[in-house]
Amino acid sequence: MTEAAAAMPKKGQGKMSTFWRGVWKFFISSPMMLISIAVGIVCGILWNDAKIVAIVIFILLSIYTLVVEIIDIIKGWMAHRAGSDILAVIAIISATLVGTFWAAWIIDLMVFTGGAIEDFAQSKAGENLTKLMENAPKTAHLVDPGDMDAVKDVQVEKISVGDVLLVKPGETIPVDGVLVSREASVDMSMINGEPVPADLQEGDKILSGGVNQSTALYMKATAAAKDSEYQQILKLVESANDSRAPIVKTADLLAVPFTVVSLAIGIIAWACSRDPVRFVQVMVLATPCPLLIAAPVAYMGGIGRLAKHSIIVKSQGVLEQMSRVSHVFFDKTGTLTSKDPEVYRVDALPGFDKDQILKLAGALEGYSVHILAKGISKAAEPLWGASGLPSAEEVEENPGNGISGKVEGRRVMAGKLQWLEDSTGQSPSFAEGAPDEIGVFVAVDGQIAGRIVLKDLPRPNSKTAIEDLKKLGISKITMVTGDRQDTADAIASQLGIGDVKARLLPEEKLAVVANDKKTDTDGDAKGGKALEKMGGHGHVTMMVGDGVNDAPVLASSDIGIAMTDGSATVASESAQAVIMNDDILAVPRSIAISRQTKNIMLQAVLLGIGLAIVLMILAACNFIPVVVGAILQEVIDSVAIFYALGAIIDRKTVVGDPR
C-alpha cells in the first residue's frame, strides 16, 4: 500500500472525527455551561445531606446569571435592540422566590447553553464564508530580483506593486499580478466557482485567491494586498456578515409584544389560581430565542449558500430584498449576450472551403486588436487542432479597413468588402445580411474567398435564465441597451423577452428604471408603505449588468447585480451583489435561494413562537410542572434554531436547476 493511501482516512472516519471535534468545540465554547453542569452534579450530591449548602450554591449561580443577563439587556438597549432576555431574568427570580431551585438551575444552564448553541449555529451557518476567510494568505515569498534563489517570507500587507513573488504548489496567490513563469495551472474555484483549473501563460493576469496547482511559479505583483481581488471579496463578505436584514430587525421588535403576551399569560394564571407557582410555570417556557437567534442564523446561512454558488452580497438586507424582486432589468451586451461578437456562419464563394477561410482569417486576426478579431480567432482555433493558431508573417493592419499578412505561405486579407475590392479588382455578389449581422470579408492569394458573418449571440444559458425567472413568477423582464432597436429586438425575441428599451445612454437607462420604480410604488402605495415598515418596498427592481457602463443604473435600482468572471469589477461600489463566475443562471438562482432563506426563517420563528405559546397556555392550566417546563423551553429553542440552519442546505432552486 502506498504512503498516500495509508494516510487516507478510512470510510466514515473523516466524517466521524469531524463530528466529535464539533461536539468537543461545542462543550468547551462556554466555560459557564460546564460550570453550570458541575453545579448541578455537586448540588445533586449535597441535596439530601446538606440541602442548605446546595441552595446557597444554586442562588450564587443564579445571581451570576442575572448579572450577565442584565448586562446583555443593557447592551441591547444601547444598540437599539429589544432586550427580551428580560423574560429569562423574570423566570430566574420568580423560580428562586417560590423555592423551585432546580428549575432556576435549569434556566441558568439553558442561558449559557443557549449562548453555545447560538455560536455553534452561527458558525455552521457561516461555514462557507469562513472558508473564504481561512484561505486568505497571511504571508508571501518575496524574491530578490537580482538573485531569484534569494527568497524571504513577508506579511502580505508589505507587498508592493512590482515585487516578484514565489508561489509554491498548493499555496494561495497572495495578491493580483502577472505570471512571470512560462506557464501555470491555477484553481480559481474559490473566486469564481469554476471547477476546472485555469491554464495560464507567461504574461497572463493572475488573481489573488487562486490556488497554484502546478509546480512553483513566479509572478509580479500589480496591486497591493488591500487592493487585490481576494481582499475585495473578503470586504464584501465581512460587510454582509456584520449587517442585519430589515426583517431581522423586525423580528427583534416582535420580541417586545411576545414578552408582553408571556407576562400576561403568567399574570392571569397567577390571578386565577392564586398560586405564584403558576406564574413561574409560564415564565420558564417564555422563550424569545426563535426571534432573536433563528432569524439571523437563517440569513447568515443564506448568505453562505449564495457564496457557495459564487454570488456575493454586500448585506443581509440585499438578500432579504432579493426575495421580493418583482421586475428584472438586463443589459444586453456582455450580460444576456457574449462579451464579443461571435462567428455565426461562413459564406464561401465557389472554389473555396468554409473551414479553410475561417482557419486562415483566424490566424491573421490573432494579431489584431479589433473587437471582431477575437471572435474570429476563437472560432478558428479548434480547426487548427492541438498546435493552435500558427504564426503569421508580414502582418500589416490598415486602420478602418482591415488586416493583411501571410499565413503558411498564403497571402490573406480580412476586412471591409470595399477595401478587398480595391485591392483585388474583383466585385463578387453577396446576399444581403440581416440587420444584426456583421460581415468580415476574406481574400486569399488575391482572390476574394468569402465572408465571415458575426453576430452578437445570446449566451448559451440566457434563455434558460429567463425561463427560470418566469417560473419563479417574475413576469416583468426588460432589456435595456444602447444598441440598435432591430438588433435588440432580435436578441429579445430569441430569449422570450417582450419589453425592450434600445438606443439608451447610461443616464437614460437610469431614467427607465427610476420611472418604473416610481410608477409601481405609486400604484401600490398602500402595500408599499406596509412593506417599507418591514424593511423594503412593495415593488423591488433588480438590474443585471457588467458593472462598468451600467454603474449608474446598478446603483439606482433596489438590487444591482454585477456580472463578472472574477476580474476587478467585483470591487465596484455600484452593485449590491456580484456574480463571480459570470454565470447568468445565478440571477434566478439568487432570487430562489433568497426566497427559500426567508421562508425558512419565517417558519423557524413561527414554529418556535407557536410552540412556546401553546406550552405556556398548558402550563398556565397546571399541566406542565416548573422543572419540565424549563427543559421544554430549551427544546423549543433548539428546534427553532436548528430548523433555521436548514437555510444552509443546498437544494433545488428552480425547475431548470440540474440538482
N, C-alpha and C positions, 0 to 999 in steps of 0.2 A: 504493500500500500504506500502511495506517495506521501511525502511530508505534508503537502497541501491537503490531501484527502484526510489524513489523520487529524488535521487541525479543524476540519469542518465539524460543526455540531451535529449530533445525531438527530433523527427526525423527531420534531416536537421539543427537542432540548432547548433550542433558542427561544421559542415562544414561552416555555415554562419558566426559564430563568428570567426572562423579561417580566413575566407576571409576578414572580416572587420579589424581584427588585422593586416593582411598583408597590407591592404590599409593604415592603420594608420602608420605602420612602414615605408612604402614607403615614405609617406609625411614628416615624421619627420627625415628621414635619411639624408636629405640635407637641412640645415637651409638656405643656399643661394638660393635654389629653392623657398622656401617660401618667402624669401625677394624679389626675382625677381618678384614673383606673386604680392606681395604687391606694388612694384614699378609700375607695370603695372596698378593696380587699382587706385593708387594715381595720376599717370600721366594722366590717362583717365579722372579723375575728374577735373584736372587742365588744360587740353588741350585747352579748349575754352577761359577761363578767364585768365589763367597765363601760356601761352604756353612756354615762355622763361624759367620759373622755371621748367616746365616738361622736356624741352630739356636738361637743366643742369643736372637734376636727371638722365635722360637716359644716358648722357655722362659719369657721375660719375660711374654708374653701368657698363658701357662698359669698362671704364678704369680698374676697379677692375677685370672684367672678363679677359681682356687682360693680366694683370699681372699674374693671376692664370694660364692661358693657356701657357704663355711663360715659366713660371717656370716648368710646366709639360713637355713642349717640351725639355727644357734643361736637365731635369732629364732623359727623354727618350734617348736623345743623349748620356748622360753619361753611360747609361745602354746598349748602342749599339742597341737601338730600334729606328725605324724610327719615327721622330716627325711629323707625318702627320696632327696633330692638327693645323699645320700652316694654313690650309685651313680655319679653324674657325676664326683664327686671321685676315686673309686677308678679310674674309667676314664681320667681325665686323667693321674693319677700313674703308673698302670701303663703306659699308652701311651708316656709320656715315658721311663720307666725302660728299656723294651725298645727304645727308639730309633725308634719309629714316630711321628715328629714331625708328619707330615702328618695322621695320624689324630687326634693330640692337638689339632692346629689345627682340624680339622673339629668336634671335640667343643666346643672353645672357641666357635667360631662358632655352633654349634647351641644352646649355652646361652643366648647373647644373642638369637639368632633366636627361640628358644622363648619368651623374655620378650615379644618384639614380637608374636609370634603370639597369645600369651595376651591381651595388651592389646587386640589387634585383635578377637579372638573375643569377649571380654567386652563391648567397646564395641558390636559388632554385635548380640550377644545382648540388650543393654540399650538398643537404639536407641529402642524405643517409650517406655521410661521416660525416656530422655534428652530426647525431645521435650517431655514434661511439664515437665522441669526448665528447659529452654531457654525455654519460653514464660512462665515466671514473671516478672511485671513487676518491674522494679527501681525505677522512678521513677513518679510520678503528677503530674498537673497540678492544683495546688491553686488554687481560685478564691476571691477575696476576696468574701465575702457582700455587702459594701457596694458593690462595683463588679465586676459579672460579667465585665467585659472585662479585669480585672486577674488575670493567671494567672502562677503561678510553679511551677517544677518542684521537687519534693521527693522524698526517698527514701521508699519505701512504708512503711518502719518508723516514719516520723514522722507518718503519718496518724492522726488521732484521730476518735472517734465524733462525728458531727455535721458533719464537714468536707464542703464541697461540692467536687466534683471534675469536671473536664472530661475526657472520653474521646473521642479523635479517631477517625475512621474507620480500621478495621484494627487498632486497639490493643486490648490485653487489659485487661479490667476488673480493676483492681488490688486492690480489697477488696470485701467484701459491702456492699450498700447498697440504697437505694430509688431508683427513677427519678424525677428532677425534671423532665426534659423531657416534652413531651406524649406522645411515642411513640418507640420504638426497636426495631431488629431486632438480636438478639444470637445469634451462633453459639455453642452450648453443647456442640459435639461433643467438645471436649477434656475436658469434665466428665462428660457422661452418654452420649456416643456418638450422640446424636440428630443426624442429618444436616441436618434442616430447621431453619433459624434460628427462634428464639422471638420472636414479636411481642409487645412489652411496651407497656403504657400507663402514664401518669403514676401514681406511687404503687405500682407493682408492684415486688416484690423482684427485685434483680438480683445475681447471684452472681459472685464473683471467678473468673477463669479463662475466662469467656466472652469472645468477640471481637466488638467493635462492627462490625456490618455496614451500618449506616446512616450518616447524617450525624453530626456531632459531637453528643454527648449530655452532659447534666449529671446528676449523681447525688449523693446524700447518703450518706456512709459510716455504716453501722450496726454495724461491727465493725472493730477494728484489724487490720492485716495478719496478725499471728500467729494471730488467731482466725478468720480468714476461710476460706471453703470450700477454696480452691485450696491454701493453705498446709497445711491438714489433710490433703489428698490427698498433697502432697509429703512430709509426715512419714511417712505410711504407706509410700510408695514407698521412701524412704530406709531405713526400718526393714526392709523386705523385702530391699532390696539389700545391707544390711550383715549380715544374718543368714546362718546356714548351716543347710541342711536336715540332719536327723539322718542321712540316708543318705549325704550328702556327707561328714560326719564319719566315717562308717563306711568310706567309700572311702579316706579318709586312713589309717585303721587297716589297711586291706588292703594299703597300700603297704609295711608292715613285712614281712609274710610274702613279698611279691613280692621285696623286697630280699634276704631270706634265700635264696629259691629261686634267684635270679640268681647270688648268690655261690656257692651250692652247685654249680650247673652249671659255673661258671667254674673252681672249685677242682678238681672231678672231671675236667674236661677237661685241666687242667694236670697233675694227678697221673697220669692215664692216658697222656698223650703225653710227659710230662717236658719240655714246651715252654711257657715262660711266655707266649709269644705267643697260645696258645690261650685263656688266661685273659683277655687283652686283647680278643681277638676276641669273647668272650661279653660282657664288660663294656660295650663300646661299643654293644651292642644292648639293654642293660638300660635300659628307659625307663618310669618311673612316671608320665609325663605324662598318659596317659589317665585315671589315677586322680585325679591332683592338679588337672588343668585341665578335662578333659571334663565331669566331674560338675557343678562349679559353673557352667560355661558353659551347660550344658543347662538347669539350674534358673533361671538368670538369663533365658535365652531364653523359658522357660515363663512366668515372671512377666511379662515384657514382652508376651507373646502374650495373656495374661489381661487385661492393662491395655488392650490394643488393643480387646478386647471389653467394656470398661468394667467389668472385675472387678478390684478392687484387693485384694491380700492383704498381711497385715502381716509375714509372714516366709516364708522358703523352706520352713520346717517345715510351714506351713499347706498349701502346695502339695503337699508330699510326703504329708501325711495325707489330703488330698483324693483322692489316687489310690487310697486304700484304704477309702473310705466304704462302709459296709455297711447303714446304716439312716438314712433321712432323715425328719425330723420337720418338718411345715409348720404354721405358724399359719394360721388361716383368713382372717379379715377383714383386707383390705389386702395379703394375700400371695397366697393362692390365689384370692381374690375381689377385686373392685374396692374401693377405699377407702371409697366411699359407696354406699348402695343405689341401684340404677338402675331406671328405668321399665321394667316388664316388659310391661304391656298397659294399655289404657284401656277401661273398661266404660261405654258411653254409654247413658243412658236414652232411650226413644223421643222423637224430636223434636230430639235434639242430635247433633252431629257429634264423633267422637273427636278429630280433629285440632284442632278449634276449642276443645274442652275443655282439651286439653293446652297450646295456644297461650296461652289466657287465664290459666290457672293458672301456667304457666311465667313469664309476665311479672310476675305478682304475687309469686311465690315468690322472685324475684330480690332482693327486699327483706328476706327472712327469713334468720335465722342457723340455723334448724333443720336437723338433719342430713339430713332428707328433701328440703329445699327445693332443695339443689344439684342433686340428680339430676333433679328435675322441670324446673328451669330449663335444664339441659344438654340434656335431651331435646327441649325446646320451641324452643330457639334456632334450629335449622335450618329449622323450619317458618315462621319469620318472614323468612327469606331474608337477603340481604346487609345489610339495615338492622339486623338483630339485634333483641334484645328491646326493645319500646317502654317508655316510662316509664309508671309507674302513679301515680295521684293518690289522695289521701285514704287513704293506707295506714295501717292500724292492726293491730298484732299483739296477739292475745289469748292470753297465755301459757297453755300446756296445752291450748288448743283449736284455734287456727289463725290465719289472717291474712285480712284483707279489704281491699278498695280498688277503685278504678276503673281499668279498662284500656280505652282507646279508647272511653270513654263508657259502658261496661257495668260494672255492679256485680258484682264477683266475690268469692266466699268460698271458701277452701280449708282443710280441717282435718278434725276428727272428725265422724262422722255425727251424733252426738247434738247437737252444737253447731249444725250446719246444720238439723237437725230443729226444734230450739227456735227458731231464727231465722226459718225459713220456714213452720213449721206443717205441713210435709209429712213423710210416713213411707214412702218408697219401699222396695221389697224388692230386696235384692241377694243373689246366690248366695254361699254361704259360701266364703271363700278358703282356700287351702292354709295349713298351719301356718307356712311360711316366707315368706308374703306379707304385705305391709303395705299397707293401703289409705288413701289420702288422698282425701276426698270433696270435690266441687266443686259450687258453686251459682252460677248466672248469672242476674242480674236477678230474684232472689227465687225461682228455681226450681232444685231440686236436679237437676243435669245428668248426673252420673255419678261414677265412681270411677277414680282413677289408682292402679294396682297397682305397687308397687315390690318388688324382691327383691334380696337380696344375691347378685348373679350372679357366676359364675366369670369370671376374666379370659379373654379370647378364646383365649389360648395356654396356659392352665393344663393342659388335658387333654393337649396335645402334650408339655408338660414332664414330666408323669407317665409318659406312654408312653415318652418318651426315657430316663427313668431306668430303667424296666423293661428296655428294650433294652440298657442298659448292665449288666444283671444285678443291679440293686438291687431285690430283691423286697420288702424291708421298708420300707414307706412309711406313715407315721402322721400323721393330722391331730390337732393339739392345739388346743383352742379354749375360750374362756369362754362361747361361745354355747350355745343350747339344743340338746339331743340331736337332736330331729327336724330342725331347721334344718341342723345339721352333717351329719347323715346324708344329707339331700337333696343337698347340695353334693358330698359324698364320692362318692355314687352316680353323679353326672354325670361325675366325674373319674376314676373307676375306683380309688378308694382304699378298701380294705376295713377298715382299722383306724382307728377314730375314738374320741378321748377328748374328751368335751364337758363343759361346765359346770365348767371348771377355773380356779381362781385362779392368778396367776403362780407362787406357791410350789408349787402342785400340778402345774403343767407341769414345774417343776424336778424334782419328785419322780419324775414319769413317766420323764423322760429319764435321771435318775440311776439309777433302778431297772433300766432297760433295759441301761445300761452294765454295771452290776454283774452282772446275770443272765447276759449274754452273755460277759463276761470270765471269770466262774466256770465257765461251761460249756465254755470253750475255754482253760482255764488254761495248758495246755502250749504251744499255738500262740501265746497271748497273750504269755507270757514270752519266747518266742523272738523274736517280732516287736518286743517292747519294747527288746531289745538293738539292733535296727536302727532304733530311734527312734520307736516308736509302739505302739499296741495292736493286738491281733488283730481287735478289733471297734471300728470307728470310727463315731461318731454325728455327724450333721450336723443342725443346727437352722436353719430359714429363717424369719425373721420381719421385722417392720418396725423393729426396733432400739429401740423405745420401751417398750411394755408387756412385751416379750419379753426385756428386758435380762438378767434373772437366768438364764433358760434358755439364751440365746445364749452367755453366759459359761461355763456349766457343761458344755455339750456339747463334744465334741472339736473340731468346726468349727462356729462360729456365723457365719451369713451374714445381714447386714442388707440388706434391700431398700430402695433409696432412689432418688429422682428427681434426686439432686444436692443435696438440702437438707441441713441440718445434721446429720442422723443419721449421716452419713459419719464424723463425729468421735467417734462412740460408742466407748468403750473396751471395750464388752461383746462386740463382734463381732470375729472374726478375719479376716473378709473382708467386702467391701462391694460390692454390685452398684449401679453408679452410674446406670444407665439404667432402673431399675425394671422390667427385663425378666425374667420368671420363667424363660424359656428359658435364661438364663445359668446356672441351677443345674445342669442336666445338662451344659451346655457346659463349666462349670468343672471338673467331675469328669472329663469326657472329655479335656480339654486336659491336666489333671494326669497322667492315666494315660499319655497319649502322651508327655509330657515325661519321665516316669520310665522308660518303655520305651526311649526314645531314649538316655537317659543310660546305662542298663544295657548296651544294645547297643554304645554307643561304648566304654565301659570294657572290656567283654569282647572286643570286636574288637581293640582296641589291645593288651591283655594277651596275648590268644591269639596274635596275630601276633608279638609280642616273644618269647614262649616258643618258638614254632616256629623262629624265626630264630636264637635263642640255641642251640638244640639243633643246628641245621645248622652254626652257627659253631663249636660245640664239636667237631664232626666234621670241621672244617677245610674246609668247603665255602664259607665266606664270609670273604674277606680283611678285615683290620682297617679299611682305608680305606672299602671298600664297606659294611661293617657300620655304620660311623659315619654314612654317608649314609642308609642304610636306617633307622637309628634316628630320624632326623628325619622321614622319610617316614611311619613308624608314628605318630609324634606328630601330624603334620598330618592324617592320615586320621582318627584318633580325634577330634581337636578339631573338625574341620570336619563330621564326622558328627554330633557333639553340637550343632552350630549348626542342625541340622535341627529343633531344638525351636522355633525362631522361625517356621518355615514354617507359614502358616495353611492348614489342611487340613480336610477334612470331619470333624466330630466324632462325630455320631450320625446314625442313619438319617433323623431328622426335620430335620437341618440342610440348608438350601437350597443351600449351596455345592457 
